[in-house]
Amino acid sequence: MDSFIRLLLLVVCLFPALVHCNLRRYNFDVVMKKSTKLCSSKSIVTVNGRFPGRTLYAREGDTVIVKVTNHVKYNVSIHWHGIRQLRTGWADGPAYITQCPIQTGQSYVYNFTITGQRGTLLWHAHINWLRSTVHGAIVILPKRGVPYPFPKPDKEVVVVLGEWWKSDTEAVINQALKSGLAPNVSDSHTINGHPGPLSSCSSSGGFTLPVESSKTYMLRIINAALNEELFFKIAGHKLTVVEVDATYVKPFKIDTVVIAPGQTTNVLVSADQSSGKYLVTASPFMDSPIAVDNVTATATLHYSGTLASTPTTITKPPPQNATAVANNFIDSLRSLNSKTYPARVPQTVDHNLLFAVGLGVNPCPSCKAGNGTRVVASMNNVTFVMPTTALLQAHFFNISGVFSTDFPGNPPNVFNYTGTPPANLQTNSGTKVYRLAYNSTVQLVMQDTGIIASENHPIHLHGFNFFAVGKGLGNFNPKTDQKKFNLVDPVERNTIGVPSGGWVAIRFRADNPGVWFMHCHLEIHTTWGLKMAFLVDNGKGPNQSLLPPPSDLPKC
């Protein structure tokens, strides 16, 4: 494979008149790294020994080749979160969905082309809880000569928000699964790998963002946390939001952004305040009675010429349950919908789906801490069971018995989803997918359920962007709520929050053949089974079929 790649590079670069030399090549070595700065001394799984991992840079239209080699005891896979992977589902990365994991001592080359996308995304491990430390940014620059649709900043800075456990995260989730109860929450939040000087788990002063007066900075903010939605705020400075999930939005100014795991937000910050030091905060958002890590991560925005001894201007982060602050940000998001960047919202719908998402309780005789029961999660009362053969391989090679195509398009049991829970809290288990014809259009309403507790679920759809056309509280009413849908300039995303005690409606076009995972990006909910997959059939055109798998595709 390496010799083939070298030959391909040679051919591409020797014949620029035929093909542009726009290959980006990276080597990701998954290794253990001793960490002594964050609350405890322990070894963590990293890419190339860095936490967070290196930023992957590319331009729209580039082909990206990443060789991932596994040097640790765990199986590994890497997901390029938000990359559409047009016809290249083999490079998407979720273990047992599009590939078998990369085993210890083995390598796999991810090969994909970035088509029609520019902005900020992220990469992360997509197996077990390894993404707690195996993650990093993806920065997709516009094509050369193509400007941003907003004033060009003087400098761009990647800001990765995360979580930190003093314990090994694999041990944390394994203990929780054994007990049947929820896992321990993290011990700290982080900004670019540091909890910050005001944290009880501080590390050498925290991250510092140096700025010069009168200049403008674009922060590419990424939430790589496992289980926490986070507020982001800078004392004394407004944030001008210009992009989410690698799609441009109509710019607006705001004090605080909220960002769920897997989401990205680009903001412009003008250094227009008096010289000094200003506190940057990342704090949890949870408007349900669910345990969270309530430690606020801090960093410092530091004007040039300011003495290190200068007092820092403090800002108070929003309360943990500040729903109004979160909604102020979410409700302000609109697609740019310009001539250059139109919002192609499907106006007609072929598949009208309603998925009830939430938690349940199933029998577990060995779960003594849970009194013989286990907390589970489901979509339409199906707790997804991970297969032992990757779904995409089973689909492409017609391997029977791996999955069924009978995932329900509506809840099998209709009840007051946000009211009194049903008497039976048990879910059904299975490996089920929902089948879509190529180029068909989908409207999916995701309804939160309060079976155990109402909770915000950030849902990520692989392989597609979608438009968030509506949201509301209570039970979705198709007769009245659908009339209020925004089909003109709704925000375009790849990860969306289903509000606590409410619903969100999305639309997308199934124009990418393959098997595409959809799951809650709160890792504990994914572990508990809040996941499913769409199977999109091949089309009839020459460029409407899934490409064959690469020769080095990992084996289970």
Secondary structure, DSSP 8 states (H G I E B T S, - for coil): -HHHHHHHHHHHHH-TTTS---EEEEEEEEEEEEE-SSSS-EEEEEETTBSS---EEEETT-EEEEEEEE-SSS-B-EEEET---TT-GGGS--BTTTB--B-TT-EEEEEEE--S--EEEEEEE-STTGGGTSEEEEEEE--TT---SS---SEEEEEEEEEE-SS-HHHHHHHHHHHTS-----SEEEETTB--TTSTT--TT--EEEE-TT-EEEEEEEE--SS-EEEEEETT--EEEEEETTEEEEEEEESEEEE-TT-EEEEEEE--S-SSEEEEEEEEE--SS-------EEEEEEETT--TTS-EE------TT-HHHHHHHHTT--B---SSS-----SS-SEEEEEEEEEEEEE-TT-TTTTTEEEEEEETTEEE---SS-HHHHHHTT-TTS-BS---SS-SS---TTSS--S----EEE-BEEEE-TT-EEEEEEEE--SS----EEEEETT--EEEEEEEESS--TTTTGGG---SS--EESEEEE-TTEEEEEEEE--S-EEEEEEESSHHHHHHT-EEEEEE---SSTTSS-----TT----
